[in-house]
Amino acid sequence: MELSVLLLFALLTGLLILLARGRPKARGHLPPGPRPLPFLGNLLQMDRKGLLKSFLRFQQKYGDVFTVYLGPRPVVIICGTEAIREALVDQAEVFSGRGKIAVVDPVFQEHGVIFANGERWKALRRFSLATMRDFGMGKRSVEERIQEEAQCLVEELRKSQESVHKEIDQVIGSDRPPALDDRAQMPYTDAVIHEIQRFADLIPIGVPHTVIKDTHFRGYILPKGTEVYPILSSALHDSRYFEKPDDFNPAHFLDASGAVKKNDAFMPFSIGKRICLGEGIARTELFLFFTTILQNFSVASPMAPEDIDLTPQETGVGNVPPNYQIQFLPRQRG
């Protein structure tokens, strides 16, 4: 019995010593943040419903740049439009490393354009861009292929009475297939697409970056190898750039004359050297599919628009749109 008591006392003493030591030495170079526990870091302080809510809560207390420990590993969290752009654009090369993702690292082992680093990543990115251009990215040929697919979707919708995702209706008065050139005549439609992307918030936390060399950032020293999480959602809902960030409002992307305006906080594909390679083709697909559907159908919902909840559902580090019931009512052609 006495031995058990001594062992318990020794264990408690060791734990108290660890707690007294507090944060690891590297912490002195990094931004402030919630105090970590030994081994567990800040995991017990994380919201069970997802990392994003926890990070946004910490942002309120510690500001746009802070450090959390995911277990024993320190991660610098960057929130807000200015801080994210300062890191990924102004210091793009320094923040161009790719952090490890435990669930995918054993599979990819730093191969592939998303997860590679260094010269391997640069070579893969050049090869990927060249290949996508060969397949027609940025050319009229790929636009024509997307239009064909959009028309196939329209035909399937005409055959089916099934419900699908998303709720938006914008009348486009033309019988011809839409083209990218139409964007100049359809600023409101383009603004609606931007707002759908912003509000859907499908990738709220950018894929982890790493610092490839020691650097100063906002008054702190980031040692080489430090992992960095850009919280894209904090930019897409930044009240400094969107008048009503929690409301669905296409006017966020329209100027006083009704033309589409650029917004520095709009970064659904991330920004900087690690920006999504498929951004261009994704924007083309969104515009052509959206406008093709709305040329051919009116969209109706069984519930009143004000009763529809547009809040994305958080699933770990990603979001998915809620399920909606929708009717596609064929338009009458004159």
C-alpha positions in Angstrom: 0.0 0.0 0.0 2.8 2.4 0.9 4.5 1.7 -2.4 1.3 2.6 -4.3 1.0 5.8 -2.4 4.6 6.7 -3.1 4.2 5.9 -6.9 1.0 8.1 -7.0 2.8 10.9 -5.2 5.7 10.7 -7.6 3.3 10.7 -10.6 1.5 13.8 -9.3 4.8 15.6 -8.5 6.0 14.9 -12.1 2.8 16.2 -13.6 3.0 19.4 -11.4 6.6 20.0 -12.6 5.5 19.7 -16.2 2.6 22.1 -15.7 4.9 24.5 -13.9 7.3 24.5 -16.8 4.3 25.6 -18.9 5.0 26.1 -22.6 7.8 24.6 -24.7 10.9 26.8 -25.4 9.8 27.3 -29.0 6.8 29.1 -27.6 8.8 32.2 -26.8 9.4 32.9 -30.5 5.7 32.3 -31.5 2.6 34.4 -31.2 0.6 34.1 -27.9 -2.3 31.7 -27.5 -4.2 29.5 -25.1 -1.9 27.8 -22.5 -1.2 24.2 -23.6 -1.2 21.2 -21.4 1.8 18.8 -21.5 1.4 16.2 -24.3 -2.3 17.2 -25.0 -1.6 20.8 -26.0 -4.9 22.7 -26.4 -7.0 19.7 -27.6 -9.2 19.8 -24.5 -10.0 23.4 -25.2 -11.2 22.6 -28.8 -14.9 22.6 -29.7 -16.1 19.1 -30.3 -18.1 20.3 -33.3 -15.0 21.3 -35.3 -11.7 23.2 -35.3 -13.1 26.3 -37.0 -15.3 27.4 -34.1 -12.5 27.0 -31.7 -10.1 29.0 -33.9 -12.6 31.8 -34.3 -13.2 31.8 -30.6 -9.4 32.1 -29.9 -9.2 34.9 -32.5 -11.6 37.0 -30.4 -9.3 36.7 -27.4 -5.8 36.6 -29.0 -6.2 38.6 -32.2 -5.6 37.6 -35.9 -2.3 35.7 -35.3 -2.0 33.2 -32.4 -0.5 29.8 -31.6 -2.3 26.6 -30.6 -0.9 23.2 -29.8 -2.5 20.2 -31.5 -1.0 17.8 -29.1 2.7 18.6 -28.6 2.9 20.3 -32.0 2.6 24.1 -32.2 0.6 25.6 -35.1 0.4 29.3 -35.9 -3.2 30.3 -36.8 -3.6 33.3 -39.2 -7.0 34.9 -39.4 -8.4 38.0 -41.1 -7.9 39.3 -44.6 -4.9 41.6 -43.9 -2.9 39.0 -42.0 -3.6 36.2 -44.5 -2.6 38.3 -47.4 0.5 39.6 -45.6 1.6 36.0 -45.1 0.6 34.3 -48.3 1.1 37.2 -50.8 3.6 39.6 -49.3 5.8 36.8 -48.0 4.6 34.2 -50.5 7.9 32.4 -50.9 8.6 32.1 -47.1 5.1 30.6 -46.5 5.1 28.3 -49.6 5.9 25.1 -47.7 3.2 22.4 -47.3 2.5 21.2 -43.8 1.8 17.5 -43.0 -1.7 16.2 -42.7 -1.6 13.1 -40.6 -4.5 11.2 -42.3 -3.1 11.7 -45.8 0.7 11.8 -45.3 1.2 8.0 -45.2 -0.7 7.7 -48.5 0.9 10.6 -50.5 4.3 10.8 -48.7 4.8 14.3 -50.0 4.0 13.3 -53.6 1.5 15.1 -55.7 1.2 18.8 -56.4 -0.9 19.5 -53.3 1.3 17.8 -50.8 4.8 18.1 -52.3 7.5 20.5 -51.1 10.6 22.2 -52.5 11.9 21.5 -56.0 9.5 18.5 -56.4 6.5 20.8 -55.8 7.8 23.5 -58.2 8.4 20.9 -61.0 5.0 19.3 -60.4 3.2 22.7 -60.5 4.9 23.6 -63.8 4.0 20.3 -65.3 0.4 20.5 -64.0 -0.2 24.0 -65.4 1.3 23.0 -68.8 -0.9 19.9 -68.9 -4.0 21.8 -68.0 -3.3 24.4 -70.7 -2.8 21.5 -73.2 -6.3 20.3 -72.3 -7.7 23.7 -73.1 -7.7 25.6 -69.8 -8.2 29.3 -70.5 -9.2 28.6 -74.1 -12.5 28.6 -76.0 -12.3 24.8 -76.5 -12.7 24.0 -72.8 -15.6 26.5 -72.5 -17.4 24.6 -75.3 -16.9 21.3 -73.5 -18.3 22.7 -70.3 -21.3 24.1 -72.2 -22.0 20.6 -73.6 -21.9 19.2 -70.1 -24.2 21.9 -68.8 -26.7 21.1 -71.6 -26.6 17.4 -70.6 -27.4 18.4 -67.0 -30.4 20.5 -68.3 -31.7 17.5 -70.2 -31.4 15.3 -67.1 -33.2 17.9 -65.0 -36.1 18.0 -67.5 -36.4 14.2 -67.1 -36.3 14.1 -63.4 -38.4 15.4 -60.5 -35.6 14.7 -57.9 -34.5 17.3 -55.4 -30.9 18.7 -55.6 -28.8 21.1 -53.6 -28.7 25.0 -53.6 -31.3 27.7 -53.7 -31.0 30.8 -56.0 -33.0 32.2 -58.9 -31.9 34.8 -61.3 -33.7 35.4 -64.6 -31.5 35.5 -67.7 -33.4 36.5 -70.8 -31.6 34.8 -73.7 -32.2 31.7 -75.7 -28.5 31.2 -76.7 -26.1 29.2 -74.5 -24.2 31.5 -72.1 -20.6 32.4 -72.7 -17.8 33.8 -70.5 -18.0 37.0 -72.5 -21.5 37.4 -71.1 -20.1 38.3 -67.7 -19.8 41.9 -68.7 -23.6 42.0 -69.3 -24.4 39.9 -66.2 -22.7 41.6 -63.3 -25.5 40.7 -60.9 -25.4 37.0 -61.9 -21.6 37.1 -61.4 -22.0 38.7 -58.0 -24.5 36.0 -57.0 -22.0 33.3 -57.9 -19.3 35.0 -55.8 -21.7 35.3 -52.9 -22.6 31.6 -53.2 -18.9 30.7 -53.0 -18.4 33.1 -50.1 -21.4 31.9 -48.1 -20.9 28.1 -48.8 -17.4 28.4 -47.3 -16.5 24.9 -48.4 -12.9 25.2 -47.4 -12.9 27.3 -44.2 -9.4 26.3 -43.1 -6.7 26.4 -45.8 -4.5 23.3 -46.3 -1.6 23.7 -43.8 1.5 25.7 -44.9 5.0 25.7 -43.4 7.6 28.4 -43.1 10.6 27.4 -45.3 13.1 29.7 -43.5 13.2 31.8 -40.3 11.2 34.9 -40.7 9.7 37.8 -38.8 5.9 38.1 -39.0 3.9 40.8 -37.2 6.5 41.2 -34.5 7.1 37.5 -33.9 9.8 35.1 -35.0 8.6 32.1 -37.0 11.3 29.4 -37.0 11.8 27.3 -40.2 9.3 24.4 -40.3 6.6 26.1 -38.2 3.2 25.0 -39.4 0.7 27.7 -40.4 -3.1 27.4 -40.8 -4.7 30.2 -42.8 -8.3 30.5 -41.7 -10.0 31.4 -45.0 -13.4 31.5 -43.4 -12.3 34.5 -41.3 -11.6 36.4 -44.5 -14.7 35.3 -46.3 -16.8 36.6 -43.3 -14.5 39.6 -42.5 -16.8 42.4 -41.3 -14.1 44.9 -42.4 -14.7 43.9 -46.1 -18.4 42.7 -46.0 -21.0 45.1 -44.6 -23.2 42.2 -43.4 -20.9 39.2 -43.4 -23.5 36.7 -42.1 -26.1 37.7 -44.6 -26.4 36.4 -48.2 -26.2 39.6 -50.2 -24.8 39.8 -53.8 -24.4 43.5 -53.3 -21.1 42.7 -51.4 -19.6 42.3 -54.9 -21.3 45.2 -56.7 -20.1 48.9 -56.8 -22.4 51.9 -56.8 -22.9 51.7 -60.6 -23.9 48.0 -60.5 -20.6 46.6 -61.8 -18.8 43.7 -60.2 -16.0 44.9 -57.9 -13.0 43.2 -56.6 -12.9 42.3 -52.9 -9.5 41.4 -51.3 -11.2 39.2 -48.8 -12.7 36.9 -51.4 -10.3 33.9 -51.4 -12.3 30.7 -51.7 -9.5 29.1 -53.6 -6.8 30.4 -51.2 -4.2 32.9 -52.4 -0.4 33.1 -53.0 1.9 30.4 -54.4 -0.3 27.6 -53.1 -3.5 28.9 -54.7 -5.7 26.1 -56.2 -4.5 25.3 -59.7 -8.0 24.7 -60.9 -9.3 28.1 -59.9 -9.7 29.3 -63.5 -11.6 26.3 -64.8 -13.7 26.1 -61.6 -14.9 29.7 -62.1 -15.7 28.9 -65.7 -17.7 25.9 -64.7 -19.6 27.8 -62.0 -20.6 30.6 -64.4 -21.6 28.4 -67.3 -23.5 25.7 -65.3 -25.3 28.4 -63.2 -26.4 30.5 -66.1 -27.4 27.5 -68.3 -29.6 26.2 -65.6 -31.3 29.6 -65.0 -31.8 30.1 -68.7 -33.9 27.0 -68.8 -35.6 26.8 -65.4 -37.2 28.8 -62.7 -36.3 27.7 -59.3 -38.8 27.2 -56.5 -38.6 26.0 -52.9 -41.3 24.3 -50.8 -40.5 26.8 -48.0 -40.3 30.6 -47.8 -36.9 32.0 -48.7 -36.6 33.7 -45.3 -37.0 30.3 -43.6 -34.1 28.7 -45.5 -31.0 28.1 -43.4 -27.9 28.8 -45.5 -25.5 27.9 -42.7 -22.9 25.4 -43.9 -22.5 22.2 -41.9 -19.0 21.8 -40.5 -17.3 18.4 -40.9 -13.9 18.6 -39.3 -11.8 21.0 -41.3 -14.3 21.3 -44.2 -17.9 22.4 -44.7 -20.8 20.9 -46.7 -23.9 22.8 -47.9 -27.2 21.8 -46.0 -29.7 19.7 -47.9 -32.4 21.7 -49.7 -35.5 20.6 -51.6 -35.8 22.4 -54.9 -38.0 22.4 -57.9 -36.8 23.2 -61.4 -39.7 24.6 -63.4 -39.1 24.7 -67.2 -39.3 28.2 -68.6 -41.7 28.9 -71.4 -39.9 29.9 -74.6 -41.4 32.8 -76.5 
